[in-house]
């Protein structure tokens, strides 16, 4: 009989195994706690959406649409796409469910898997989990600052201190077109100084020539450093808005670095853009990124309501926590029942049921271990108390204390003491 070939997970995906769960749950749990604290309500959207949603909002010239989307036809011939990001789906739900008729802004968040076809790297997966936090229905610059401060607080609360915040404004529908014309003219005059990938971007979407700037060849970086910057072309309204964002961040005590070439890779972004960057080099250095998207709701058929939000990869944040040397202890068993030969396993089962019903973490042996092996297993699980159960009685062991004998009918009462 021949053995079957082993099946492994698809490339670019990962399993969050039990040993990794404590840090994962610490990060996700703290994110949810902070979102609730700041007034953001949870929302869940489908894993797949109409492909047109992402083509219309992300832009047909974006890398996401051109290279990274998982798109397929269902059996009815409809084009569907596994969501590459969560902002557009949340905005679609905002419009579809009439949230624009509720008091504004609608403050929403989700944590879920996203899908992008890209070269897998450490901290970068084709299926990755993302925290997405959105505030829709207000153009108040204080919201931009609040979202930035929320993630800044999250980093601190989970023990990540080695990072920097990059900040920029990329203008609005009023002032950006004139800048894009100026940038396009400069690019056309300097094409011979740019690498092929940047020249392609210059033709389809000039603003995106600044995407992933640090990964470009040195000569291209030096050339783009001379290109006109959007900050020099902001209208008065955008300039005032950005000044207000900065003033609010200063009030929060959040430090930032102005980066004139910081743009977001999707068409829907306007005005404030930001990115939190960790100490790692390469694709996994970006911990999160966000910005304002004042035209997105109208683009998908809703009212012309503004919005702002960010997306943050959980894998990146978990990696940053590990790099910071933060140890998250695994959950421990409070009580472990070690059952000697001849003792009643049925009685132990009733104790387990009673304790678990009262929220006490407890366990026993299910592997046929010897009594010595069971005591070793209790130590592995970090049990605070080990109850050795025999046919004629029991004893309770606690670290640093003498073993306490106890009658079988008094075991639960002793554990409550």
Buried (B, 14 or more C-beta within 10 A) or exposed (E): EEEEEEEEEEEBBBEBEEEBBBBBEBBBEBBBEBBEEBEBEEBEBEEBBBBEBBBBBBBEBBBBBEEBBBBEEEEEEEEBBBBBBBBBBBBBBBBEEEBBEEEBBBBBBBBBBBBBBBEBEEBBBBBBBBBBBBBBBBBBBBBBBBBBBBBBBBBEBBBBEEBBBBBBBBBBEEBBEEBBEBBBEBBEEBEEBBEEBBBBBBEEBBBBBBBEBEEBEEEBBEBBEEBBBBBEBBBEBBBEBBEBBBEBBEEBEBEBEEBBBBBBBBBBBBBBBBBBBBBBEEBBBBBBBBBBBBBBBEBBEBEEBBBBBBBBBBBBBBBBBBBBEBEBEEEEBBBBBBBBEEBEEEBBEEBBEBBEEEEBBBBBBEEEBEBEEBBEBBEEBBBBBBBBBBEEBBBBBEEEEEEBEBEBEEBBEBBEE
